[in-house]
């Protein structure tokens, strides 16, 4: 490397370091931008989710020579009717079961306390605690600290509730408007973006954008459909074994099923715990129901509905989930696989495009 080239790269590195340093000193200037982005993040995320889920339905209605605006209105009317029917039929039951679960939590806590009290009187536990006295003292100190900070936590929780209600209001107002314009003009987006690129790259850019949209749409529709079927299967099983709060627990399984591999474990854990408080036999039956539901999903539903649209090895998905969960929690786990699928689609198409250009030149 020549001296001139070395000086050039040193200057570039110093400029980057200087920019980072200055940015840390004027971070307050970026706070309004950060608030703006975080405020719009969830409305935009929900809008994109609904767009990729329902846009194929809009396109299907258009095949019958229905104007796109009319097709969008039909979707809104159908969605509103389904929403009203769900509120009228399911919400009272869900509310009742949630209330019953909340009222029974002290009973479950008392049962757990009695179990641990009996266990604490055993000789094995006494020997263990004698060996772990330091750990016990640390746990007591943490409990004291938590009790002292509890008033502040309650105040903070109240503020969080107010913030949550405000965010829900923003979502209810912005999502329908954003979704309408996404339905109306979303299909024009690939062509609009390609106009900013050189003429030689436009065709490949259109291919990448369309395949990315198709990948996301297939993934979201497939996961929602599979999750719905798994939730219904779990609900039927819970009803058969007379598990308390069957609807709430089945909805939990259906929602968490959107997270591959890990989601069913997260969603099934509350049902197993509730069954265990009833009897060990019922807990085993819950495990059996969850195992059957997952076998049906893995061997029938997912291959039939999702097929090999993602073509991603299970080990890759598990690594993605572990990394994304560590970085961004549950939201990261939900977004990890579709984000990877989008990046993979873009990279594969770029490689294909570059190879084609190289072959054309040679």
Order of alpha helices (4+ residues) and beta strands (2+ residues): alpha-alpha-alpha-alpha-alpha-alpha-alpha-alpha-alpha-alpha-alpha-alpha-alpha
